[in-house]
Amino acid sequence: MTQSGVTRNISSGGVLFTSDLEPDVGGTLEYVITLSSQKEHPVSLRCMGKVVRSEKLNPEIANGSGSFAVAVTLERYEFLRTDH
């Protein structure tokens, strides 16, 4: 299943994002992060990690970006090729 989310924070150890679906804590998750700038072509990373935390967001805090805050480790990644 594919689900969109909004990245809130990213580091070398993992990512925090918001999503409308709540994943299972402890489960493996594959996610794609697209990094972009105005000067360069976007770069996409396909990542694998484990869900370490998921919490329901207050609707006022979520601001339409998702119902859950999800923290996932970054255990493996690969660059995805795109044709320009």
Secondary structure, 3 states (H helix, E strand, C coil): CCCCEEEEEEECCEEEEEECCCCCCCCEEEEEEEECCCCCCCEEEEEEEEEEEEEECCHHHHCCCCCEEEEEECCEEEEECCCC
